[in-house]
Amino acid sequence: MLHHRDAFLVKDVLGLALYIAWSFVFWNGSLLFESVRGEAIIGQSQIVQAAFTAVAALAIALSATSLSLRRRAVCFGVLSLVSSVAMVIGALSGYGDAPSDWMVAAFALSGIGSAFRLGWEERLSVRGVGYTAVGAALSYLVGFGLFVSVSALPSFAALVVSACMPLVAWGLMFVPRAVESAGDPEERPRCDEGEAAPTALLRRIPWKLMIALALTFFGYGATRVGGVAGGFEATGIFHSVSPGTPALASCSAIILAWLFYRWKPIFALYLAFPLIAVASVVPVSFDPLAGATLFCTALVGAELVKYLVWFFMIDSIMKRDMPALFCLAVMRFSQWAGSCLGQIGADVLEDTAMVTIAVLISLMVALLILIGFPFSESGEPGALSRDSDASDPGRPEEAPLSFERRVRLLSERHRLSPREYEVLSIWVTGHTAGYIEEKLVISKSTVKTHLNHIYSKTGTTNRDELLRALEDFG
């Protein structure tokens, strides 16, 4: 029988893998749907997708603190439906006399629908860096496996299955939780309104990291459109190499980012930025795989920076009691806004030399920003919040976390249901099961069931161990 943590990992990996498989099918649909791209200009479609991805992430960031569990389910349900519609429109645009604008519309919808990914990334993030690294890496491997399986199906069956993937992922995210919390109309506790106000949260975001991330993906986006993708398209091998390349590159970047995060984060930058720079400088004609090697090189560099920033954002989420969805949405906005501007810049400049110069300048500025960032040399989690606070002598020392906030953090980390959170809040204050029974107007057996669930999810066996777990947040 799976431990709760293992069961959560399986569920989280499968949910994110379904989204990744959907994105692989969408990007490589011509393998399945007979020239799914139609006559649309790929550069234009990429820019549109990046722009709508950034806008969707910004919308999620602005509304994240006001989304109750029910509203969140509706929001992500709509995003999953938009993703499915994007797949269908993209497939239909490759047939008959369908206008090429359909593909541009499909890319726009896919950009909006891709915000659904934030829901699964949030589930990973609240469980810590190690859990996130393992879950994200496995998701890419499983997602690629699902893509290969779908590729073996007939075209119509492949379309139906791939269009259903986002809906199945949404069901995994919310339906089981609704069943588990049946009869509990209360919503998951959130931060106090004053603390959760977007303006207050924005002041606590490490903006140096966000700017550096945007500049990094500016360079990656310009490199991708300015030369690498062009080399793929010119040789006709874009679709045959691109499904496996992102999976392999992303897994490699995740592993490297985690190792550098635990060891010396600054060294990751000395590896990542040269990789992107090399991909922008070396002509595609020098690549024996007509751009495949350069694309993989640039992708590893960009993803390495992204995951390193993500891991340090998790530190902010854990140590500063920041809403995970808000932080991840801001990060995604920075990434895709930078990528969109980079692609637009490459499209406007056209000249390869000018694009390369723009890429190198953006990478140099990003590197200078990150070199000055107070990364920890100890490799310990929590380095971001401790060091960044210490770097500002005028910043008042933060008070220790209140007991109530520790209970809330423990509940969020272990995905307790709203009712389990209520039981936990009363139980750790020393009250008896009988008091909880009277306070919440539930039966004694229900109290016992909730306590058993709490112990199982948190990996504890009694109240003393729960209290020790709460002390870890101090």
PyMOL commands that set and color helices and strands:
alter all, ss='L'
color gray80, all
select helices_A, chain A and resi 4-27+30-33+42-66+69-92+101-125+129-151+155-180+193-196+198-204+207-235+238-241+244-262+265-281+284-286+292-319+324-349+352-371+383-390+403-413+418-427+433-440+444-458+463-471
alter helices_A, ss='H'
color red, helices_A
deselect
rebuild
show_as cartoon
